[in-house]
Amino acid sequence: MSALHIPVMPAEMLDALDPRDGGAYLDGTFGLGGYSQAILDAADCTVWALDCDPEAIARGRALLDTYAGRLTLLEGRFGAMIALLQSVGVDRLDGVVLDLGVSSPQLDNAARGFSFRGDGPLDMRMTREGPTAADIVNTLDEKPLADLIRQLGEERYARRVARAIVAARAEKPIGSTLQLAKLVRDALPRAKDGIDPATRTFMALRIHVNDELGELERGLAAAERILRPGGRLVVVCFHSLEDRRVKNFLRTRGGQAPRASRHMPDTGEERPASFQVVHRRGVVPSAKEVATNPRARSARLRTAIRTDAPSWPLEDAA
């Protein structure tokens, strides 16, 4: 097992989730099952594990005998957790944990197209459905492509990257991970931080192809509706775009959002907090964990406890 396969902050996750005997919990990003196993080993509870990647569900079936009757695997996106759980008779949970981003098996398998460490088709689809990353880079006009790379990859040289992609695809379609990675590296100055220049462009395409930020917002709203009072929401993020959305969602739902000007009239529309935020700054991994598990380097864990207030309307901004 490589360092990338080690679950990030497992002890901190368990401390935040606080699984209890008889409880019902959702692991919304099953992956290799590290969090699900930790929860099931910590308490005599039940875990429903979701993953939108059919390969993850197939691998997870090996665990069903070990946790007979306590682990259920469901294929689907965590943004659809309510419908998926209701289909198996579950309408309330004591905890939801989401470990965001791409999983280790997806990165390690060059055929999935998530990584530029090996050559493979430029795919990046977690569900194996819908447009691929190759479809995006070969069809999107230069400005929208630059906007995508800038906004989702936080790439300051996004216009330069988009221009190089458009010029290259005029000669022949871009179809492989190494082909795209070389294009990006050749278009950008050498990074002083040692990070591969292609990293941000690949991240932007992956987020776009899988609608990861939209899925996160749907998942947070769904967790709010399905958690019972006292239930816990635990989210582990790996980059600022995710973490900003989680932080803003919890700050708003926790009644900590900036208030309107004191000079404005009171409209009486303030909603009661649906969450109590546990870690205002989030929890980061220890130096020891980062040394043994490089994937943990950028991780941040946020926790909140569901109150007995009604869920906020879905149209309310997160």
Secondary structure, DSSP 8 states (H G I E B T S, - for coil): --GGGS-SSHHHHHHHH---TT-EEEES--TTSHHHHHHHHHSS-EEEEEES-HHHHHHHGGGTTTTTTTEEEEES-GGGHHHHHHTTT---EEEEEEE-S--HHHHH-GGG---SSS--BS---SSS-S--HHHHHHHS-HHHHHHHHHHHH--TTHHHHHHHHHHHHHHS---BHHHHHHHHHHHS---TT---TTHHHHHHHHHHHTTHHHHHHHHHHHHHHHEEEEEEEEEEESSHHHHHHHHHHHHHHTT-S----TTS---S-----SEEES-SS-B---HHHHHH-GGGGG-EEEEEEE-SS----TTS--
